[in-house]
């Protein structure tokens, strides 16, 4: 499960994409547009800046802007910057040794084998979905919702 940090990041990035490409947007404006706590968002945006997703400028005309086009920013990149490795089991993490707490051999552990398949599937979806895709999915859902006619008699 992703944390609010990543959810807020994706929400803020979606809002940022609505502005003209060459403009810098204040974090306070993004916080207000996305209904995100401003201090928390500033921390998130700074992490994304350090991760190469955003650029920032201080002073008049300052704020945040994309360092990369939204079609070059994968959801996996955002998740890794903010959450680290996504692993369904501790023994599968890239940051810890591949050792099971119970002492099981991961190559023979059924749970490990199934979770490895799950990790590959999740990674595939996240690596192959960009911020631009996420925005398009959201826009399509809104268009479908607006075209639904609710008849009540």
QUIQUIUR-V307485 format. One record per residue. N is the residue number from 1. PHI is phi as a letter, one per 20 degrees, with the letter a starting at -180 (* if undefined). OMEGA is omega in whole degrees, 0 to 359 (none if undefined). D_CENTER is the distance of its C-alpha to the mean C-alpha in Angstrom with 1 decimal. Layout:
BEGIN
n->{N;N}
phi->{PHI;PHI}
omega->{OMEGA;OMEGA}
d_center->{D_CENTER;D_CENTER}
END
This chain:
BEGIN
n->{1;2;3;4;5;6;7;8;9;10;11;12;13;14;15;16;17;18;19;20;21;22;23;24;25;26;27;28;29;30;31;32;33;34;35;36;37;38;39;40;41;42;43;44;45;46;47;48;49;50;51;52;53;54;55;56;57;58;59;60;61;62;63;64;65;66;67;68;69;70;71;72;73;74;75;76;77;78;79;80;81;82;83;84;85;86;87;88;89;90;91;92;93;94;95;96;97;98;99;100;101;102;103;104;105;106;107;108;109;110;111;112;113;114;115;116;117;118;119;120;121;122;123;124;125;126;127;128;129;130;131;132;133;134;135;136;137;138;139;140;141;142;143;144;145;146;147;148;149;150;151;152;153}
phi->{*;e;e;g;g;f;f;f;f;f;f;f;f;f;f;f;f;f;e;g;g;e;e;d;d;f;f;f;f;f;f;f;f;d;l;d;g;g;f;f;f;g;f;f;f;f;f;f;f;f;e;n;e;c;c;c;c;d;n;g;m;e;p;d;b;f;e;c;f;g;e;d;d;e;f;g;f;f;f;f;f;e;d;n;f;d;c;f;c;g;f;d;f;f;e;c;f;f;c;f;f;e;n;f;f;g;f;d;e;g;f;f;f;f;f;f;f;f;f;f;f;f;f;f;f;f;f;d;d;d;g;f;f;g;f;f;f;f;f;f;f;f;f;f;f;f;e;f;d;d;e;c;d}
omega->{176;180;177;180;180;178;177;179;180;177;180;179;176;178;180;180;179;180;177;188;185;182;175;185;178;178;179;177;177;179;180;181;182;183;183;177;187;181;179;180;179;176;181;182;177;176;179;176;179;179;176;180;183;169;177;175;178;175;182;183;182;181;182;174;181;171;179;175;180;178;176;181;179;176;178;180;180;180;181;179;187;185;188;181;174;181;178;178;179;183;180;183;178;185;179;178;181;183;179;179;181;179;180;174;183;181;180;183;180;179;180;182;179;181;175;175;178;180;179;180;179;180;180;179;183;180;183;177;180;175;177;177;180;179;179;177;180;179;178;179;178;179;178;181;180;181;179;177;182;179;175;179;none}
d_center->{11.8;8.6;9.9;10.1;8.8;5.1;6.4;8.2;6.0;4.6;8.3;9.7;8.5;10.0;13.0;13.4;13.8;16.6;18.7;21.0;19.5;22.0;21.6;20.2;18.9;19.6;17.0;19.5;19.3;15.6;16.0;18.9;17.4;14.4;16.7;14.8;17.0;17.8;18.4;15.2;13.3;15.5;14.5;10.8;11.7;14.2;12.0;9.9;13.5;14.8;12.2;13.5;10.8;13.0;16.7;18.7;22.4;24.7;27.6;28.7;26.2;23.5;20.0;16.6;16.1;14.1;15.4;14.4;14.7;11.7;13.2;12.9;9.2;7.9;4.7;6.7;7.2;4.2;4.8;8.3;8.7;8.0;9.2;11.4;12.7;11.9;15.5;17.4;20.4;21.1;23.5;20.9;18.8;19.0;20.0;22.9;25.9;26.0;28.5;28.6;29.6;32.3;33.7;33.0;32.8;29.2;30.8;33.0;30.8;30.0;27.0;25.6;26.3;24.6;21.5;21.4;21.4;18.6;16.5;17.4;16.5;13.0;12.5;14.2;12.1;8.8;10.9;12.6;10.1;9.3;8.0;11.7;11.9;9.6;11.8;14.8;14.3;14.1;17.1;19.0;18.6;20.0;22.8;23.8;23.9;26.1;28.4;29.1;32.5;33.4;37.2;38.9;42.6}
END
